[in-house]
Amino acid sequence: MAKLAEEVSKLAFNEKELFNPILKRWHPLAAAVAVATLHSFYGNELKQYVSCIDELSPDILLVLKSAYKLEKDLVQMAVENSVDCEDGGKSIIRETLPYESESVTSDLVKSWITSRTDRLKEWVHRNPQQEAWDPKATRERFALSAVELLRIVDEAFEAFFMLPITIHSALLPDLATGINAYLQYYISMTKSGCGTESSSYVPTMPPLTRCSQRSKLPIVFKRKEKAHKKPRAGTATATANDNDSFGTPQMCCRINTLQYLQSELD
């Protein structure tokens, strides 16, 4: 289709240079009629081609870019060769159906963005639940899933800017909005293990130490020391929780992960 666009463009220029000087003696809009006819022929082929497209690819973008250039050249040619007419050839140009290649490109890129964000959505809903939040998993003591998440985001942006299109700035907010939504979801999942109640990681209060007036200060400290050496139920529970995803080491790993995400996103 891209090659066909080039051939149609060459044919139109030949029509303009070779045949139009002769044919315009009998028809003032000979060049415009020829251009409109060629525009219509290629438009029919392009319509069939676009109807079979289901996903974005470099070849498809090349075809749409070639179609846009061809249409621009044909319209310019029709206007230049109709300056002596009353309406400047606008009546013939109005009869031609536009290719709308930019609109098709925009729709395809939006579909591509949706597929990318859906892939991120699936990952974000699956991986955080499987994360062990082990602070020893990395030297920096944050979760490996955060590294993978930012890798996916970086690849999505890089692939987007590698697309051979001219409307990056117009469609970038769509991609950024979709990625931001699932980044926020991952962050909320990470924060959910940091303890929503202040009492979650606070040990139980020790029993009050009472002493008589005859007791001396060193004896009080000795009694406190002995009391602290006795295991309490609260301490045993905290030790047991160190191995699950909501223990104190895991909470520290989650906080480190949030700090890592903030620094990298900045």
C-alpha positions as CSV (number, residue, x, y, z in Angstrom):
1,M,0.0,0.0,0.0
2,A,2.9,2.4,0.7
3,K,4.4,1.5,-2.7
4,L,1.1,2.0,-4.4
5,A,0.8,5.5,-2.8
6,E,4.2,6.4,-4.3
7,E,3.1,5.1,-7.8
8,V,-0.2,7.1,-7.6
9,S,1.7,10.2,-6.7
10,K,4.1,9.8,-9.7
11,L,1.1,9.2,-12.0
12,A,-0.5,12.4,-10.7
13,F,2.6,14.4,-11.4
14,N,2.9,12.9,-14.9
15,E,-0.7,13.8,-15.5
16,K,0.0,17.4,-14.4
17,E,3.1,17.8,-16.5
18,L,2.3,15.9,-19.7
19,F,-1.5,15.8,-20.2
20,N,-2.9,18.7,-18.3
21,P,-1.5,21.4,-20.6
22,I,-3.3,19.8,-23.5
23,L,-6.5,18.6,-21.9
24,K,-7.2,22.0,-20.1
25,R,-8.0,23.4,-23.6
26,W,-11.2,21.5,-23.5
27,H,-11.7,21.3,-19.8
28,P,-10.6,24.0,-17.3
29,L,-10.5,21.5,-14.4
30,A,-8.8,18.6,-16.3
31,A,-6.0,18.3,-13.7
32,A,-8.5,18.5,-10.7
33,V,-10.7,15.8,-12.3
34,A,-7.7,13.5,-12.8
35,V,-6.5,14.1,-9.2
36,A,-9.9,13.5,-7.8
37,T,-10.1,10.2,-9.8
38,L,-6.8,9.0,-8.5
39,H,-7.7,10.1,-5.0
40,S,-10.8,8.0,-5.2
41,F,-9.1,4.9,-6.6
42,Y,-6.5,4.9,-3.8
43,G,-9.1,5.7,-1.2
44,N,-11.1,2.5,-2.1
45,E,-8.0,0.4,-1.7
46,L,-7.0,2.1,1.6
47,K,-10.5,1.6,3.0
48,Q,-10.3,-2.2,2.4
49,Y,-6.8,-2.3,3.9
50,V,-7.8,-0.4,7.1
51,S,-10.9,-2.6,7.6
52,C,-8.6,-5.6,8.1
53,I,-6.4,-3.9,10.7
54,D,-6.7,-5.3,14.3
55,E,-3.5,-4.1,15.9
56,L,-0.8,-1.5,15.5
57,S,2.4,-2.3,13.6
58,P,5.2,-0.3,11.9
59,D,4.0,-1.3,8.5
60,I,0.5,0.0,9.2
61,L,1.9,3.3,10.4
62,L,4.0,3.5,7.2
63,V,0.9,3.0,5.0
64,L,-1.1,5.6,6.9
65,K,1.8,8.1,6.7
66,S,2.1,7.5,2.9
67,A,-1.6,7.9,2.5
68,Y,-1.5,11.2,4.4
69,K,1.3,12.5,2.2
70,L,-0.4,11.4,-1.0
71,E,-3.6,13.1,-0.1
72,K,-1.8,16.3,0.8
73,D,0.1,16.3,-2.6
74,L,-3.1,15.5,-4.6
75,V,-5.1,18.3,-2.9
76,Q,-2.3,20.8,-3.4
77,M,-2.0,19.8,-7.1
78,A,-5.8,20.2,-7.6
79,V,-5.7,23.7,-6.0
80,E,-2.7,24.9,-8.0
81,N,-4.3,23.8,-11.3
82,S,-7.7,25.4,-10.6
83,V,-6.7,29.0,-9.7
84,D,-8.3,30.3,-12.9
85,C,-11.7,28.8,-12.1
86,E,-14.5,30.6,-10.3
87,D,-14.3,28.5,-7.1
88,G,-10.7,27.5,-7.4
89,G,-11.6,23.8,-7.8
90,K,-13.2,23.6,-4.4
91,S,-16.3,21.9,-5.8
92,I,-14.3,18.9,-6.9
93,I,-12.2,18.8,-3.8
94,R,-15.4,18.8,-1.7
95,E,-16.7,15.7,-3.6
96,T,-13.6,13.6,-2.6
97,L,-13.9,11.6,0.6
98,P,-10.9,12.3,2.9
99,Y,-8.7,9.4,3.9
100,E,-8.7,10.5,7.6
101,S,-5.4,8.8,8.0
102,E,-4.6,10.8,11.1
103,S,-7.8,9.8,12.8
104,V,-7.2,6.2,12.0
105,T,-3.6,6.5,13.4
106,S,-4.9,8.1,16.5
107,D,-7.5,5.3,17.1
108,L,-4.9,2.6,16.5
109,V,-2.4,4.3,18.9
110,K,-5.2,4.6,21.6
111,S,-5.9,0.9,21.1
112,W,-2.2,0.2,21.6
113,I,-2.1,2.3,24.8
114,T,-5.1,0.4,26.1
115,S,-3.4,-3.0,25.5
116,R,-0.3,-1.8,27.2
117,T,-2.1,-0.4,30.3
118,D,-4.2,-3.6,30.4
119,R,-1.0,-5.6,30.6
120,L,0.2,-3.5,33.4
121,K,-3.2,-3.8,35.2
122,E,-3.0,-7.6,35.0
123,W,0.6,-7.5,36.4
124,V,-0.3,-5.1,39.2
125,H,-3.3,-7.2,40.3
126,R,-1.2,-10.4,40.4
127,N,2.3,-9.7,41.6
128,P,2.0,-7.6,44.8
129,Q,-0.1,-10.5,46.4
130,Q,2.8,-12.9,45.6
131,E,5.5,-10.5,46.9
132,A,7.3,-11.8,50.1
133,W,8.4,-8.3,51.1
134,D,11.8,-9.7,52.1
135,P,14.2,-6.9,53.0
136,K,17.1,-9.3,52.1
137,A,15.9,-9.7,48.5
138,T,17.9,-6.7,47.3
139,R,20.9,-4.9,48.7
140,E,18.9,-1.7,49.0
141,R,16.2,-3.7,51.0
142,F,13.2,-2.9,48.8
143,A,10.8,-5.3,47.0
144,L,11.8,-6.8,43.7
145,S,8.3,-6.3,42.3
146,A,9.0,-2.5,42.4
147,V,12.0,-2.9,40.2
148,E,9.9,-5.0,37.7
149,L,7.0,-2.5,37.8
150,L,9.3,0.4,36.9
151,R,10.9,-1.7,34.1
152,I,7.5,-2.3,32.6
153,V,6.6,1.4,32.8
154,D,9.9,2.4,31.3
155,E,9.4,0.0,28.4
156,A,5.9,1.3,27.7
157,F,7.1,4.9,27.5
158,E,10.1,3.9,25.3
159,A,7.9,1.9,23.0
160,F,5.4,4.8,22.7
161,F,8.1,7.3,21.7
162,M,9.5,4.9,19.2
163,L,6.2,4.8,17.3
164,P,6.7,6.6,13.9
165,I,3.9,9.1,14.5
166,T,3.7,12.9,14.8
167,I,1.0,13.1,17.5
168,H,3.0,11.9,20.6
169,S,2.2,15.1,22.6
170,A,-1.6,14.7,21.9
171,L,-1.7,11.0,23.0
172,L,0.9,11.1,25.8
173,P,-1.7,12.1,28.5
174,D,-3.7,8.9,27.7
175,L,-0.7,6.7,28.3
176,A,0.4,8.6,31.4
177,T,-3.1,8.5,32.9
178,G,-3.4,4.8,32.5
179,I,0.0,4.1,33.9
180,N,-0.5,6.5,36.8
181,A,-3.7,4.7,37.9
182,Y,-1.9,1.3,38.3
183,L,1.1,2.9,39.9
184,Q,-1.3,4.3,42.5
185,Y,-2.9,0.9,42.9
186,Y,0.5,-0.7,43.5
187,I,1.4,2.0,46.0
188,S,-1.8,1.5,47.9
189,M,-1.2,-2.3,48.0
190,T,2.3,-1.6,49.4
191,K,1.0,0.9,52.0
192,S,-1.7,-1.6,53.2
193,G,1.0,-3.7,54.9
194,C,2.5,-0.8,56.8
195,G,-0.1,-1.0,59.6
196,T,-3.3,1.1,59.5
197,E,-3.4,1.2,63.3
198,S,-0.7,2.7,65.4
199,S,-1.0,-0.1,67.9
200,S,-0.1,-2.8,65.3
201,Y,3.7,-2.6,66.1
202,V,3.6,-1.2,69.6
203,P,4.5,-3.7,72.3
204,T,2.2,-4.2,75.2
205,M,2.8,-2.0,78.3
206,P,4.7,-3.8,81.1
207,P,3.1,-4.1,84.5
208,L,3.6,-1.3,86.9
209,T,6.5,-1.7,89.4
210,R,5.3,-1.0,92.9
211,C,7.7,-0.7,95.9
212,S,7.4,0.1,99.5
213,Q,9.0,3.1,101.2
214,R,11.7,0.8,102.6
215,S,12.9,-0.3,99.2
216,K,16.0,1.2,97.7
217,L,16.6,2.5,94.2
218,P,19.1,-0.2,93.1
219,I,16.6,-2.9,94.1
220,V,13.9,-1.3,91.9
221,F,16.2,-1.5,88.8
222,K,17.1,-5.1,89.6
223,R,13.4,-6.0,89.7
224,K,12.7,-4.2,86.4
225,E,15.7,-6.0,84.8
226,K,14.3,-9.3,85.9
227,A,10.8,-8.4,84.7
228,H,12.2,-7.5,81.3
229,K,14.0,-10.8,81.0
230,K,10.7,-12.7,81.3
231,P,9.1,-13.4,77.9
232,R,5.8,-11.7,77.3
233,A,3.0,-12.8,75.0
234,G,3.3,-9.6,72.9
235,T,7.0,-10.2,72.3
236,A,6.4,-13.8,71.2
237,T,3.7,-12.7,68.7
238,A,6.0,-10.0,67.2
239,T,8.8,-12.6,66.7
240,A,6.4,-15.0,65.0
241,N,5.2,-12.3,62.7
242,D,8.7,-11.5,61.4
243,N,8.3,-14.3,58.9
244,D,5.0,-13.3,57.3
245,S,4.3,-10.4,55.0
246,F,3.1,-8.1,57.8
247,G,5.9,-8.4,60.3
248,T,8.3,-5.6,61.3
249,P,11.0,-6.4,58.7
250,Q,8.4,-6.7,56.0
251,M,6.9,-3.3,57.1
252,C,10.4,-1.8,56.7
253,C,10.7,-3.4,53.3
254,R,7.4,-1.8,52.2
255,I,8.5,1.6,53.5
256,N,11.8,1.3,51.6
257,T,9.9,0.3,48.5
258,L,7.7,3.4,48.7
259,Q,10.9,5.6,49.1
260,Y,12.5,3.8,46.1
261,L,9.4,4.4,43.9
262,Q,9.2,8.1,44.9
263,S,12.9,8.7,44.1
264,E,12.7,6.8,40.8
265,L,9.5,8.5,39.6
266,D,10.8,11.9,40.5
